[in-house]
């Protein structure tokens, strides 16, 4: 399950380069490494009970005992703790009278026309929410300081609460964190993970700050234990963790602020896709990352779109994230017939254990079983032939599903593929049509272990004419982590009513100094650090803001952005700066992409397989991806097999391989 190819890491002449990127998914763990100028890749089943076990085993196989200098790691540990509601027991300390803010929220209706809307249960039980005395005003003035007796009572409550982690969030702590700092000092000797809102999110809007802080506390113990296990097991000189915004952070920050890693894995995929865009000549594309458990889609329009507020599993998180939409549609998604007789696929997944029926342990039908039964997967070539598949088990699972549908097994398999494609089509429409973009104006970049198998039919459903399959598509998230930059993002509420650039720049200097110190401590060269300042602006009296880059014309840029977003601007109205934002980046290893040899004059297929094409079974040629040299061309239908993924080229498409081994599929 390993593969090697020459790469071009840009490093000092003569320096030994051993850098690794790792992505832990719900079904498979992927690794990509540069070892002395050679690209090595590896893929193995994940170990959900102990995600670090697969990482440690994969590194041992990939590096052969060598020690990695730098490991960049994208993980689903924090994500799964939140999605599966398997986080810590949290004690929350907030202002007396505001204990129920976490449950009241914003009163927004995410389902506008639902007669019985539902909201996720609060992550902190009512008995674990403790009101404290003291009060800080919006301008930072403390009108009721905390007394030693109050701090002693807080410490006693915490000790006897049975909590595994503590969250502290007081009103207006963004303006003056003194009271939160005092509580943190009282709780620190207890020795449990501690999340303090003024350290995690120094912004106003108390609900979003509270929710973000609580989620950080909720996932912290599980993430800390995982990272400590990983750190002991791999022994890398520098271990970095991917953030949701596409940059990496050091281990200390990852342990203290795991909320920043909620979309760690999907973000690495977008970073990898963006890095490859330059070699492909494609600047506008939709990333389509279909793995074993879920599908993640994002829009890349010259750059990834970043937003500062997201709602994973329905909970508000106010940290910068790449605008990624996730649905429970992956190779392991379970197919079933509901009470009304309709075929459903996902969001429940078979995961890595027991996995799809064709893996040899599970019995319930999944998308992977449907793909295998439909001839879209070649059992002998799965994971380069190293992992056996059991077609008879897939056929049995599809037959059972067919009986529930009153159809045969072949019809059941086609139905599963159509339904999961429809689920993914809706996801892409969320990040395109619902954002004002036409998906037909973009290419579809398909990756993940299952993405290339479903890309053609999904593109046809959306009217997309071009599909791109990057080299090593099932390992793109690991490859993206490999070259990800180090980064830190900070925000600060300033509430400037008459904003001037010089004054805003002066307010940002402490943030810049803090970012510089932290990045250097994580191993970044001082000369490599780049700072980008932006601000959240609004017209006086408005409730919400628009983020614009800070520059000489930032007020004019705000008016233009307001017109573009809302259809009007008011150049004569007073403008208010609410928050300052800093993004500090230190470029990661710049890994070049190797060119491949030219294609042979005549392409030879590696065999044929009976596959479902247009609703009928027919013989389809199989090609090994490594045999498709630069300039290779062929017409669909075809199956392309390789280590990390299998691609299905529909008859409506022709395929061309570029100089770097990326496959370009064009609709005829």
C-alpha positions in Angstrom: 0.0 0.0 0.0 2.9 2.3 -0.5 4.0 4.1 -3.6 7.1 6.1 -4.5 7.9 8.8 -7.1 10.4 11.5 -7.6 9.3 14.9 -6.2 11.0 18.3 -6.1 11.1 19.7 -2.6 12.6 23.1 -2.6 15.2 23.0 0.2 18.9 23.9 0.7 21.2 22.0 -1.6 22.5 18.9 0.2 20.0 19.1 3.1 18.2 15.9 3.9 14.4 16.5 3.7 12.1 14.3 5.7 8.7 15.9 6.0 5.3 14.1 6.3 1.7 15.0 5.8 -1.0 12.8 7.5 -4.8 12.8 7.2 -6.8 10.6 9.6 -10.2 9.9 8.2 -13.1 7.8 9.5 -12.3 4.9 7.2 -8.6 5.3 6.1 -5.5 7.0 7.3 -3.4 8.6 4.5 0.3 9.6 4.5 2.5 11.5 2.1 6.2 12.1 2.7 9.3 13.6 1.1 12.3 11.6 2.0 15.6 12.8 0.5 13.8 14.2 -2.5 11.5 11.2 -3.0 7.7 11.3 -2.7 6.4 8.3 -0.7 2.7 7.7 -0.1 0.8 5.2 2.0 -2.8 4.3 2.8 -4.1 2.0 5.5 -7.4 1.4 7.4 -8.0 3.8 10.3 -8.2 2.6 13.9 -11.3 4.5 15.3 -10.7 3.3 18.9 -7.2 4.7 18.9 -6.6 6.9 15.8 -2.9 7.3 16.7 -2.3 3.6 16.2 -2.9 3.8 12.4 -0.7 6.9 12.2 2.2 5.2 14.1 1.9 2.0 12.0 1.7 4.0 8.8 4.8 6.0 9.6 6.8 2.9 10.4 5.9 1.4 7.0 6.4 4.6 5.1 9.7 5.7 6.6 11.2 2.4 7.4 12.4 3.4 10.8 13.7 6.9 9.8 12.7 9.8 12.0 10.6 12.6 10.5 11.8 16.1 10.9 8.4 17.7 10.5 4.9 16.1 10.6 1.8 18.1 9.7 -1.3 16.3 10.8 -5.0 16.7 10.0 -7.4 14.9 12.3 -11.0 14.2 12.8 -10.7 13.6 16.5 -12.2 16.9 17.6 -14.8 16.7 14.8 -16.0 13.3 15.8 -16.0 14.2 19.5 -18.5 16.9 18.6 -20.5 15.1 16.0 -20.8 11.9 18.0 -21.5 13.8 21.3 -18.5 12.0 22.9 -16.8 15.0 24.4 -16.0 15.8 27.9 -18.1 16.6 30.9 -17.7 20.4 31.1 -18.3 22.8 34.0 -19.1 26.4 32.8 -18.4 29.5 34.8 -20.2 32.6 33.7 -21.9 35.7 35.1 -24.8 35.0 37.5 -28.0 35.3 35.7 -26.5 34.3 32.3 -26.1 30.5 33.0 -28.8 29.7 30.4 -27.3 31.7 27.6 -25.8 28.6 26.1 -29.3 27.1 25.8 -31.1 30.3 24.8 -28.7 31.1 22.0 -29.7 33.6 19.3 -33.2 32.4 18.7 -32.5 32.2 15.0 -34.5 29.6 13.0 -32.2 27.5 10.8 -35.3 25.8 9.3 -37.5 28.8 8.6 -40.7 26.9 7.6 -40.4 23.9 10.0 -43.5 23.5 12.1 -41.5 21.7 14.8 -37.9 23.0 14.5 -35.3 21.2 16.6 -32.0 22.5 18.1 -29.0 20.5 19.3 -29.0 19.9 23.1 -26.6 22.2 25.0 -23.2 20.7 25.6 -23.2 21.7 29.3 -26.0 20.3 31.6 -27.9 22.8 33.7 -26.4 21.5 36.9 -22.9 22.1 35.5 -23.4 25.8 34.8 -22.2 28.0 37.7 -23.0 31.7 38.0 -20.3 33.9 39.5 -20.3 37.3 41.0 -18.5 40.4 39.7 -19.3 42.5 36.6 -17.4 44.1 33.8 -19.0 46.8 31.6 -18.8 47.0 27.8 -16.0 49.5 28.0 -13.8 47.2 30.2 -14.6 49.0 33.5 -14.9 46.5 36.4 -17.7 47.7 38.7 -17.8 44.6 40.9 -14.4 42.9 41.2 -14.2 39.2 42.2 -13.3 38.8 45.9 -10.9 36.1 47.3 -13.9 34.4 48.9 -15.7 34.2 45.6 -12.6 32.7 43.9 -12.3 30.2 46.7 -16.0 29.2 46.2 -15.4 28.8 42.4 -12.4 26.6 43.0 -14.5 24.4 45.4 -17.4 24.1 43.0 -15.0 23.1 40.2 -13.3 20.4 42.4 -16.6 18.8 43.4 -18.3 19.1 40.0 -16.9 16.0 38.5 -16.0 17.9 35.4 -13.3 16.8 33.0 -12.8 20.3 31.6 -13.6 23.9 32.6 -15.0 26.7 30.4 -14.9 30.4 31.6 -16.8 33.1 29.8 -17.8 36.4 31.4 -19.6 39.4 29.9 -17.3 41.9 28.1 -14.1 39.9 28.9 -12.9 41.0 25.4 -12.7 44.5 26.7 -11.0 43.6 30.0 -10.0 40.0 30.7 -9.0 40.6 34.4 -11.9 38.8 36.0 -11.5 35.8 33.6 -7.8 35.7 34.3 -8.5 35.6 38.1 -10.9 32.7 37.7 -8.4 30.9 35.5 -5.8 31.3 38.2 -8.1 29.8 40.7 -8.9 26.8 38.5 -5.4 26.1 37.1 -4.1 24.1 40.2 -6.9 21.6 39.7 -5.0 20.4 36.6 -7.8 19.9 34.1 -8.1 21.4 30.6 -9.2 25.0 30.9 -10.8 27.2 28.2 -10.9 30.9 28.8 -13.0 33.0 26.3 -10.7 36.1 26.3 -7.8 33.8 25.2 -9.7 32.0 22.5 -11.9 34.7 21.1 -11.4 38.3 22.2 -14.6 39.5 20.4 -17.9 40.9 21.5 -21.2 39.0 20.9 -21.4 36.9 24.1 -23.3 33.9 22.7 -20.8 33.1 19.9 -17.9 33.7 22.3 -19.5 31.4 24.9 -20.4 28.7 22.4 -16.9 28.6 21.0 -15.3 28.4 24.4 -17.6 25.6 25.5 -16.9 23.6 22.4 -13.2 24.1 22.9 -13.6 22.7 26.5 -15.9 19.9 25.3 -13.3 18.4 22.8 -10.1 19.3 24.7 -9.6 16.2 26.9 -10.0 13.8 24.0 -7.8 15.8 21.7 -5.1 16.3 24.3 -5.0 12.6 25.1 -4.8 11.8 21.4 -2.0 14.3 20.6 0.0 13.2 23.6 -0.3 9.6 22.4 0.7 10.7 18.9 3.7 12.7 20.1 5.0 9.8 22.1 4.6 7.4 19.2 6.1 9.2 16.3 8.9 11.2 17.8 9.0 13.9 15.2 11.1 17.0 15.8 8.1 19.2 14.9 4.6 18.0 15.1 2.0 20.4 13.7 -1.8 20.1 13.5 -3.9 21.5 10.7 -6.4 24.2 11.5 -9.8 24.7 9.9 -8.5 27.7 8.0 -5.9 25.8 6.1 -2.8 26.6 8.1 -1.0 24.6 10.8 -0.3 25.2 14.5 2.1 23.8 17.0 1.3 21.1 19.5 0.9 23.5 22.5 -1.7 25.6 20.7 -3.5 22.6 19.4 -3.9 21.3 22.9 -5.1 24.6 24.3 -7.4 25.5 21.3 -8.6 22.3 19.7 -11.7 24.1 18.5 -9.5 25.5 15.7 -9.1 21.9 14.3 -12.8 21.1 13.9 -12.5 21.0 10.0 -8.9 20.1 10.0 -9.0 17.2 7.5 -11.3 18.8 4.9 -9.2 22.1 5.0 -6.1 20.1 4.2 -7.8 18.9 1.0 -8.6 22.4 -0.1 -5.1 23.5 0.6 -3.7 20.6 -1.5 -6.1 21.4 -4.3 -5.1 25.1 -4.3 -1.4 24.1 -4.4 -2.0 21.9 -7.5 -4.1 24.5 -9.3 -1.0 26.3 -10.6 0.2 23.1 -12.4 -3.2 22.4 -13.8 -4.1 25.8 -15.3 -7.4 25.8 -13.4 -8.2 28.7 -11.1 -11.9 28.2 -10.6 -13.1 24.9 -9.3 -15.3 23.1 -6.8 -13.4 20.7 -4.5 -15.2 17.4 -4.2 -13.7 15.3 -1.5 -15.6 12.0 -1.0 -14.1 9.7 1.6 -15.3 6.7 3.4 -17.6 8.6 5.9 -18.5 11.9 4.4 -18.2 14.2 1.5 -16.7 17.7 1.8 -17.2 20.4 -0.9 -15.8 23.9 -1.2 -15.6 26.7 -3.8 -12.1 27.8 -5.0 -12.3 31.0 -7.0 -8.6 32.0 -7.2 -8.5 31.4 -3.5 -10.4 29.5 -0.8 -13.3 31.3 0.8 -12.8 31.9 4.5 -15.6 32.6 6.9 -15.4 33.4 10.6 -18.6 31.8 11.8 -19.7 28.2 11.3 -22.2 25.8 12.8 -20.7 22.3 13.0 -23.4 19.9 14.2 -25.6 23.0 14.8 -23.3 24.7 17.4 -21.9 28.2 16.8 -18.1 28.4 16.4 -16.5 31.8 15.8 -13.1 30.8 14.4 -11.8 31.3 10.9 -12.7 28.3 8.7 -12.5 27.5 5.0 -16.1 27.6 3.7 -16.6 23.8 3.5 -20.0 22.1 3.4 -20.1 18.5 4.7 -22.7 15.8 4.2 -22.9 12.3 5.4 -22.2 10.7 2.0 -19.2 8.5 1.7 -18.1 5.0 0.6 -19.2 3.6 4.0 -22.6 5.4 4.0 -25.3 2.8 4.8 -28.2 2.3 2.4 -31.6 1.3 3.7 -35.3 1.5 2.9 -37.2 3.8 5.2 -40.7 3.3 6.7 -42.2 5.0 3.6 -40.5 2.6 1.2 -37.9 5.2 0.0 -34.3 4.4 -0.5 -32.0 6.4 1.8 -28.2 6.6 1.9 -26.3 7.9 4.9 -25.6 9.8 7.0 -24.9 6.7 9.2 -21.6 5.1 8.1 -20.1 1.7 8.5 -16.7 3.4 9.1 -13.5 1.4 9.3 -15.0 -1.2 11.7 -16.9 -3.1 10.6 -16.8 -1.2 7.3 -18.7 -2.1 4.1 -19.9 -5.7 3.6 -17.2 -6.2 1.0 -14.4 -5.5 3.5 -15.2 -8.9 5.1 -16.7 -7.9 8.5 -19.9 -5.8 7.9 -23.2 -7.1 6.5 -25.2 -3.9 5.9 -25.1 -2.5 2.3 -23.1 0.6 1.7 -22.1 2.9 -1.3 -18.8 0.9 -1.6 -20.7 -2.3 -1.9 -22.9 -0.7 -4.6 -19.9 0.5 -6.5 -18.3 -2.9 -6.4 -21.5 -4.7 -7.5 -21.9 -2.1 -10.3 -18.4 -2.9 -11.6 -17.0 0.6 -10.7 -14.5 -1.0 -8.3 -11.9 -3.6 -9.3 -11.6 -6.0 -6.3 -8.1 -7.2 -7.3 -6.7 -3.6 -7.5 -8.2 -2.2 -4.3 -5.4 -0.3 -2.4 -3.0 -1.5 -5.0 -4.1 -5.1 -4.5 -3.0 -5.1 -0.8 -6.4 -5.1 0.8 -8.8 -7.9 -0.3 -12.4 -7.2 -1.2 -15.2 -9.8 -1.2 -17.5 -9.3 -4.1 -19.8 -12.1 -3.0 -20.5 -10.2 0.3 -21.3 -7.0 -1.6 -23.6 -8.9 -4.0 -25.4 -10.5 -1.0 -25.8 -7.1 0.6 -27.2 -5.6 -2.6 -29.5 -8.5 -3.1 -31.0 -8.1 0.4 -31.5 -4.4 -0.2 -33.1 -5.2 -3.6 -35.6 -7.5 -1.9 -36.6 -4.6 0.4 -37.0 -2.4 -2.7 -38.8 -5.1 -4.7 -35.9 -4.9 -7.2 -33.0 -7.0 -8.2 -29.5 -6.5 -6.9 -28.3 -4.6 -10.0 -31.2 -2.1 -9.7 -30.5 -1.7 -6.0 -26.8 -0.9 -6.7 -27.8 1.7 -9.4 -30.3 3.2 -7.0 -27.7 3.6 -4.2 -25.3 5.4 -6.6 -28.1 7.7 -7.8 -29.2 8.6 -4.3 -25.8 9.3 -2.9 -25.0 11.4 -6.1 -28.2 13.4 -5.4 -27.1 14.0 -1.8 -23.7 15.3 -3.0 -25.3 17.4 -5.7 -27.4 19.2 -3.1 -24.2 19.9 -1.1 -22.5 21.5 -4.1 -25.6 23.6 -4.8 -25.3 25.0 -1.2 -21.8 26.4 -1.8 -22.6 27.5 -5.4 -26.2 28.4 -6.2 -27.0 29.5 -2.7 -23.9 31.7 -2.7 -24.8 33.3 -6.1 -22.4 31.2 -8.2 -23.3 29.0 -11.2 -21.6 25.6 -10.9 -21.3 25.4 -14.7 -18.7 28.2 -14.5 -16.3 25.9 -12.5 -14.4 22.7 -13.0 -15.0 19.8 -10.6 -11.8 18.7 -8.8 -12.6 15.2 -7.5 -10.4 13.5 -4.9 -10.7 11.3 -1.8 -10.9 7.6 -2.1 -14.4 7.6 -3.7 -14.6 11.0 -5.4 -13.2 10.0 -8.8 -15.7 7.1 -8.9 -18.7 9.4 -8.7 -17.3 12.6 -10.3 -18.5 12.2 -13.9 -22.1 11.5 -13.1 -22.2 14.2 -10.5 -20.8 16.7 -13.0 -23.4 15.7 -15.6 -26.2 16.3 -13.1 -24.8 19.8 -12.4 -24.1 20.7 -16.0 -20.3 20.9 -15.3 -18.2 20.2 -18.4 -14.8 19.6 -16.9 -13.6 17.2 -14.2 -10.0 17.2 -12.9 -8.6 14.1 -11.1 -5.3 15.1 -9.3 -2.5 12.7 -9.0 -2.9 10.4 -5.9 -6.5 11.7 -5.4 -7.1 9.5 -2.4 -4.1 11.1 -0.7 -4.6 14.8 -1.5 -5.5 15.8 2.1 -2.3 14.3 3.3 -0.4 16.0 0.5 -2.1 19.3 1.4 -1.0 18.9 5.0 2.5 18.2 3.8 3.0 21.7 2.4 0.6 23.7 4.7 2.0 26.9 6.2 2.2 27.6 9.8 -0.4 30.2 10.8 -2.1 32.1 13.6 -5.3 34.2 13.5 -6.3 36.7 16.1 -9.2 39.1 16.5 -9.8 42.0 18.7 -13.0 44.1 19.3 -12.1 47.8 18.9 -15.4 49.6 18.2 -13.8 52.6 16.4 -16.5 55.1 15.4 -14.2 57.2 13.2 -11.7 54.7 11.9 -8.3 55.9 10.7 -5.8 53.5 9.2 -2.8 54.6 11.3 -4.8 54.2 14.6 -6.0 50.8 13.6 -2.5 49.7 12.7 -1.3 50.8 16.1 -4.1 48.8 17.8 -2.9 45.8 15.8 0.8 45.9 16.8 0.3 43.8 20.0 -1.4 41.1 17.9 1.4 41.2 15.3 4.0 40.9 18.1 2.2 38.0 19.7 1.8 36.1 16.4 5.5 36.6 15.5 6.6 35.3 18.9 4.4 32.2 18.7 5.3 31.3 15.1 9.0 31.7 15.8 8.6 29.4 18.9 7.0 26.8 16.6 10.0 26.8 14.3 9.1 29.5 11.7 11.9 31.7 10.3 11.2 35.3 11.2 11.8 36.4 7.6 9.1 34.0 6.3 6.3 35.5 8.4 3.7 37.5 6.5 0.9 39.5 8.1 -2.5 40.3 6.7 -4.7 42.8 8.5 -8.5 43.1 8.0 -11.4 44.6 9.8 -15.1 44.0 10.3 -16.9 47.2 9.2 -20.5 48.3 9.2 -22.6 51.4 8.9 -23.4 52.9 12.3 -26.5 51.2 13.6 -26.2 48.0 11.6 -26.2 44.7 13.5 -23.7 42.8 11.4 -20.4 43.5 9.6 -18.5 42.9 6.4 -14.8 41.9 6.6 -12.4 43.9 4.3 -8.6 44.0 4.0 -7.0 47.0 5.7 -5.3 49.3 3.2 -5.3 52.9 2.2 -8.7 52.6 0.6 -10.4 50.3 3.1 -13.4 52.6 3.6 -14.0 52.7 -0.2 -13.5 48.9 -0.3 -16.2 48.5 2.4 -18.7 50.6 0.4 -18.0 48.4 -2.7 -18.3 45.2 -0.7 -21.6 46.4 0.9 -23.0 47.2 -2.6 -21.9 43.8 -3.9 -23.4 41.9 -0.9 -26.6 43.9 -0.3 -27.2 45.7 -3.5 -26.6 49.2 -2.2 -24.1 51.4 -0.5 -24.3 54.6 1.6 -21.0 56.5 1.1 -22.2 59.5 3.2 -23.1 57.3 6.2 -20.7 57.0 9.2 -18.7 53.8 9.2 -17.7 51.8 12.3 -14.9 49.3 12.7 -16.0 46.6 15.1 -13.2 44.0 15.0 -9.6 43.9 13.9 -8.4 40.6 12.4 -4.8 39.4 11.9 -3.7 36.5 9.8 0.0 35.7 10.3 1.4 33.1 7.9 4.8 31.5 7.7 5.2 29.5 4.4 5.5 25.8 4.8 7.7 23.4 2.7 7.2 24.3 -0.9 7.0 20.8 -2.5 7.3 20.8 -6.3 5.2 18.5 -8.4 7.2 16.1 -10.6 6.6 15.8 -14.3 5.8 12.3 -15.7 7.1 10.5 -18.7 5.3 10.8 -22.1 2.6 8.4 -22.9 3.3 5.3 -25.1 2.2 5.5 -28.7 -0.6 3.0 -28.0 -2.3 2.6 -24.6 -2.8 -0.9 -23.5 -5.6 -1.8 -21.2 -5.0 -3.9 -18.1 -8.1 -6.0 -18.7 -11.9 -5.5 -18.9 -14.7 -5.6 -16.3 -18.5 -5.8 -16.5 -19.7 -2.4 -15.2 -23.0 -0.5 -15.1 -22.9 2.1 -17.8 -26.1 4.1 -18.6 -28.3 1.6 -16.7 -26.9 -1.5 -18.5 -24.0 -3.8 -17.8 -21.3 -3.8 -20.4 -17.6 -4.6 -20.8 -15.4 -1.6 -19.9 -11.6 -1.4 -20.3 -9.4 -1.0 -17.2 -6.3 1.1 -17.3 -3.5 1.5 -14.7 -3.0 5.1 -13.8 0.8 4.8 -13.8 0.5 3.7 -17.4 -1.2 6.9 -18.5 1.8 9.0 -19.4 1.8 12.7 -20.2 -0.4 13.4 -23.3 -2.4 10.1 -23.0 -5.9 10.3 -24.3 -8.8 7.9 -24.2 -12.6 8.0 -24.4 -15.0 6.7 -21.8 -16.3 4.5 -20.6 -13.2 3.4 -18.7 -12.0 2.4 -15.2 -8.7 3.9 -14.0 -7.1 2.0 -11.1 -4.3 3.1 -8.7 -3.2 2.8 -5.1 -5.4 5.5 -3.5 -8.6 5.6 -5.6 -10.5 4.2 -8.5 -11.9 6.5 -11.2 -14.9 5.9 -13.5 -14.8 7.7 -16.8 -18.4 8.0 -18.1 -19.0 7.5 -21.9 -19.9 11.2 -22.1 -16.3 12.2 -21.3 -12.9 12.0 -22.9 -9.7 11.9 -20.8 -6.4 13.6 -21.2 -3.3 13.3 -18.9 -1.2 16.4 -18.4 2.6 16.7 -17.8 2.2 16.2 -14.0 -0.1 13.2 -14.1 -3.4 15.0 -13.4 -6.3 13.7 -15.5 -8.6 16.2 -17.2 -12.0 14.9 -18.2 -13.9 16.9 -20.8 -17.6 16.4 -21.6 -18.1 15.7 -25.3 
